[in-house]
């Protein structure tokens, strides 16, 4: 397994009634901040209703973010491919692949909000049934095939891409509670985005189940899968002290709970709590995330590694629990004090400092002798003149 990567998964979730122009600008600024800090990737969602997840096109958002960043990879998290003509999904991703010089990733799913699909006459069963044929078409187009295919929503006749991709575009399938995403990831040898796996009623057990499904399907279809393509999403907010972290999230955590409890028809994301303290305690006590310190965040990531058996990327869920400054600070502390423990950067500097401590006395004596030697030499040279 290669080094564990870190990034963010930004739906986003903003409180309705706030200035959407400012909120989107702040989302872009956050990704710029993460690029400077050294995060590996950022995933941006697609939603069209319910008033909180206000990015309608992750591709357009990624185009704007790409112009403001240098290194961070940018993914659609996810493109709800049941809503779109698969030809145009593939074509847009190839365009982004060229514009970003290979920094783009395609995350796909059926769409999480029934209020989205209802507006185009689809129900959740249909969006999941459409997912596999559309994904198959997209993969064939990206591979350079000419496709003639009819689905329940679109018809393609000798469809092909006029541009070849700039890079080998990474594709990942979203999974929450059902086996749909994991089954497709295994069948086609794709990455897996486990979104909110720790929020499901089964808790951490869902993680091992996800990868078991991936392996079973891969073995059946003859595809190759690798844990490095598995991404886990979980909520964190950390500060210098747990008390400070608790104060920070009083800013906006109530809306996040309100959204999942009463607005989004998305029961897989099960959260409980009727007041601020219950909500904050639920995040920590239920094990779904961390509101606290870097030490607690390290323990949570390690717990995920141990329970899952290993994965490729840890994505911090975007949530607007805290204000902009505290949110940026949380990502900074996480990069400073959590990430090095999982990328092999923590121990070498600690070992070097400890080694220097153990040999300090002997080296200090050698330094003193060197000074005495040069002092004596200078005195002798002076006397000789």
N, C-alpha and C positions, 0 to 999 in steps of 0.2 A: 504493500500500500504506500502510495506517495504521501507527501506532507498533507496534513489536513488543511483545507482551504476555508476561508471565512468570507461571508458576504451578508447581504440583506435581501429580504423579500418584502417589497413595498406594494401593498394592494392599490392605493394607500387607504387609510381609514381616517377621514377627517370629520369633525363634528359639523352637521348641517347648520347652515346659517352663517358660517364664517366666510370670509372673502375667498372664493375659489381661485381667483387669479393669484393671490398671495400664497395660498396653500400650495399650489402647483409650483410656484417659484421656489418656495422653501423645500419642496421635495427635490427639485433640481440642485439646489444649494447643498442639500444633504449628500447627494451622490458625488458632487464635487469634493466635499469634505472627506468622504470615504475614499475617494481616489487619492487624495493627498496623504491620508493615513496609511494607505497600502492594502486596503481590502481587495479581495480578488474579484468579486462579482456583485452585481445588483440585478434583481429580477423585478419587473414592473407588471402589475395586473391589468386586466381588461374588465370593466364593468360599465353598465349603462343605466342603472336604476338604484333606488334605495338611498341616494343622497350622500353617502359617505365615501364610497370608493369611486373617485371622480375621474379616473383616467379612462377615456373611451377607447383609446388606441395606444397600446404600449409601443407600437412601432414608431409612431410620431414622437412620443415622449423619448424613446431611445435615441432618435435622430438628434433631438435637442441636447440630450445628456452627452452624447458622443462628442459634440462640438466643444463641450466644456471640460472634458476629461482626457487623460492621456493613456491610462493603463487598465483601468477596471473593465472587466467584461460585462456586457449588458444583455439581459435575457428577457423574453416575454414571459411573464409569470402570472397567468398564462394567456396565450391566445386561445380564445374559446372557438375552436375550429368548427364546431357544429353551426356557428352563426355565419360562416363565411364560405365563399367559393374557394375550394382548396387550391386552385390554380393561382388565385391572387395572393393567398397566404404565402405560398412558396415564392412567388415572384417578388413580393415585398421583402421577404427575408433575404433573398439574394441581393436585392438593391442595398439593403442595410449592411449586408456582409461586405460589399464593396466600399460603401461610404465609411464604414468603421475599420476597414483594413483587417477584417477577421475577428472583431471583438464582439460579435453578436451571437446569441444563443436562442434557440426556439424552444420554449416551453409550451406544451399543448394540454388541453383538457376540454371537458364537455361544457364548461360554464357552471359557475357555482350558484348564481342567483336565479331562481325561477321567475322572478319579476323581469329579468332580462329576456329570457327565452319566450316568455308568454307574449311579449310584444311582437314577436315575429311568428307566432302561431306554433311554437314547439313546447313540448312538456319535457320534464327531466328524463323520462325514459327514452324519448326520441333523441335528445341530445347525446345520451350515452350510446345509443345504437348507431348514431351517425359518426361517432368519434373514430371508430376503427377504419371504416372505408375511407373517410377523409384523410386520416393519418397515412394510410397506405398510399393514397394518391400523392400526397405531399412528398413522401419519401421517394417514390418512383420518379417524380418530376425533378427533385434535387439530384437524383442519380443520373439524370440526363435522358430518361425515357420519354417517349411520346405516349400519351395516355388518352384512350377513349373509354369513357366510363359514365354511367348514369347512377346517381344517388337519389334519395328521396327529395333532395332540395336542389340539386344541380345536375347539369349534363355537360360533359367535356367531350369534344370531338377533335381528335388529333392535337390535343393540347401539349404544349412543350414550352420550356423556358427559353427565352432568346439570349439570356446570359448564363454562363456557367458560374457557380459560386466562387467567390474569391478564396474561401477556405473550406475546410471540411466542417460544415456547420453542425455544432452539437445540438442534438434534439433530446428533450427530456419530457416525460409524461407525468402529469400531476396525479397524486393519490392522497385521499383523505381517509375514508373509512371503507369504501367498497373495494373489491379486488380489481376493478376495471383498469386503473392506471398501472398497477404492478403487472397485471397480465399482459398488457400491451408492451410495456417496457421489456419484459422477458421475451415476448414473441418476436419483437423486431430488433432486439439487442440495443435498446436505447437507455438513456439515463432515467432516473426516477426522482421526482420531487415529492417527498413526503411532507405535505403541508398540514401542520397542526396535528401530527400523529399523536403527540402527547396530550392533545385536547379531547381525544376520543374517549368513550366510556371505558375502553379496554386499556387506556393509558399507554405505558411504554410497551406492553405486549404487542401492540399493533406494529411496532417497528420490525420485530423479528418476523411477524407474519407477512409484512410487505415483501421482505427479501426472499422468504421462502416461496412466495408466489412467483417472483421474478425468476428464481432459479428453476422452478418446476416448468414454467413456460419456455424458458430458454433451452432446457434439455429436450423438451418436446419438439421445438421448432428448429433446433440445431443452431441457434443464435449464440453469440458470445456476449456475456455481460461481465461487468467489473464494478466492484464496490466504489471505485473512485468516481463513478458517474452517479452515485447515490447522494442526494442532498436532503438534509433534514432541516425543517423550519421550526423555530421555537421562539417564544417571547422572552426578552431580557430587558431590564433597566437597572443599571448599576451606578453607584456613586462611591465616594470615599468611605461613607459609613452606611449601614442599613437604615439608620434613622433619616439620613439625608435622602436616600433613595425613596423611602416611604413618603417623605414630604414632596419630593419631585412629582410622583405619580398622582398625587391628589389633584393635580392640574387637569387631567383628562381621562383617567381610567374609568370613570363612571360611564362616559359615552361609549367606550369600547365594550363594556359589559352590556350596556343597554342595546347596542347594535346587535350583538350575537344572541342576546336573550329575547329580544322583542321585535326587532326590525328585519334582519336577514333571515329568510326561511332556509336556514342552514343548520339543522339540528345536530349534525355531526360535530360542530364546534360547540361543545357543551361546556358552559361556564356557569358558576353559581355565586351568589352573594347579593345582598340587598342594601348594603351600606359600604362606605369607603373601606373601613377596616376589614370587613368580611371579604371584599373583593381582593384587596391586597394580600390578605392571608391565604386566600384560595389559590392564588398563583403559586405561592411558595409551598403551601402544605399539600396541595394536590400533585405537586411535582411537575407541573406543566411548564414552568419557567422560573425565572429568578427576578425578584425585586430586592436588591441587596448590594453585596460587595463583589469585587473581583474574585475573591476566594470562593464565594458561593457559586459564581458563574463557572469557575474552573471545575468545581465538583459536579455541576449539572452537565457540562459538556462531557466529562469523563463518564458520568452515568449513562449518557446517550451512547457513547462509544462502546461501553461494556455491554449494554443491553442489546444493541443492534448487531454487535459483532464487528463493527467498523463501517465507516462510510467515507465519502470524499469531501463533502463541504457542509459546514454549519452555517445556516442562514438565519440572521437575526430578524425576527418579524417586525415590520414597521407597524406602529400602533398609536402614536401621538399621546401616549400616557403622560409625558412631561412636555414642558415648553421647548422651544427650539434650542435654546442654549443648553439646557440640561440634557436633551436628547443627543446633541452633538458631543457633549462631555461624556455621556455614557459610552458611545461608540469609541471615543478616544481612550477611555480607561480600559475598555475591553481589548482594544488593540495593544495597548501598552502592557497590561498585566495578565491577560488571559491567553491571547494568541501565541506568545512565545513558548508556552508550555506544551503546545500541540504541534509546533513546527520545528522543534529541535533547537530553538534559539535561546531557551532559558538556561539549560544546564551548562553549556560551555562557558558562559561568562561567570557563572557561580563557581564552577570548578577552577577557572583561572584566578579568580579572586582568592579562593581558599588556598590554592597552591602558593600564591604570592604571600599570603599570611603565614604559612608554615615555614617558608624559607626567608622571611623578612630579616630575621636577626642575623643570619649568616651573611646575607647580602648587604645589610647595613654596615656590618663590620668591615666587609670588603670595600664599601664605599668610603668609609673613614680612612682605611689604610691607603686608598688611592689618593685621597686629599692630602694625607700626610706625606705620601711619596712625592706628589707634585710640589707641595710646599717646600720640602727638603731640596728637591731638585732646583727650584727657583732660587733658594738661598745659596746653594752651591754655585749656580751660574752668576749670581750677583757678586759673590766673593771673588770669583775668578776674574771678573771684569775690574 
